[in-house]
């Protein structure tokens, strides 16, 4: 399964950038974001391709 991960602006919560990754990469990305206090939005990628 693939997921779209969007990095969110710290002030207004708008999407700054996004990427599509496989399930195995989600944990690593979440851990990195947690370490620096970055806000993410993660959702299933329904037909999207990796960027």
C-alpha positions as CSV (number, residue, x, y, z in Angstrom):
1,X,0.0,0.0,0.0
2,X,1.2,3.5,-0.7
3,X,0.6,6.7,1.3
4,X,0.7,10.4,0.6
5,X,2.5,12.3,3.3
6,X,2.0,16.0,3.3
7,X,4.3,18.3,5.4
8,X,2.2,21.1,7.0
9,X,3.0,24.7,7.6
10,X,3.6,25.3,11.3
11,X,1.6,28.6,11.4
12,X,-1.6,27.9,9.3
13,X,-1.5,24.2,8.7
14,X,-1.5,24.5,4.9
15,X,0.3,21.9,2.8
16,X,4.0,22.9,2.2
17,X,4.9,19.8,0.1
18,X,3.9,16.2,-0.4
19,X,5.3,12.9,-1.4
20,X,4.0,9.4,-2.0
21,X,5.8,6.5,-0.3
22,X,5.4,2.8,0.3
23,X,4.1,1.6,3.7
24,X,7.7,0.5,4.8
25,X,8.8,4.2,4.6
26,X,6.0,5.7,6.6
27,X,7.5,4.8,10.0
28,X,10.9,6.3,9.2
29,X,9.4,9.6,7.9
30,X,7.1,9.8,11.0
31,X,10.0,9.3,13.3
32,X,12.1,12.0,11.5
33,X,9.2,14.4,11.7
34,X,8.6,13.7,15.4
35,X,12.3,14.3,16.2
36,X,12.0,17.9,14.8
37,X,8.4,18.6,15.7
38,X,7.2,18.7,12.1
39,X,3.5,18.4,11.4
40,X,2.4,15.8,8.9
41,X,-0.9,14.6,7.3
42,X,-0.8,11.0,6.1
43,X,-3.5,9.4,3.9
44,X,-3.8,6.4,1.5
45,X,-2.4,7.4,-1.9
46,X,-5.2,5.9,-4.1
47,X,-3.6,5.6,-7.5
48,X,-0.9,8.3,-7.0
49,X,2.7,7.6,-7.9
50,X,5.9,8.3,-6.0
51,X,7.5,11.7,-6.4
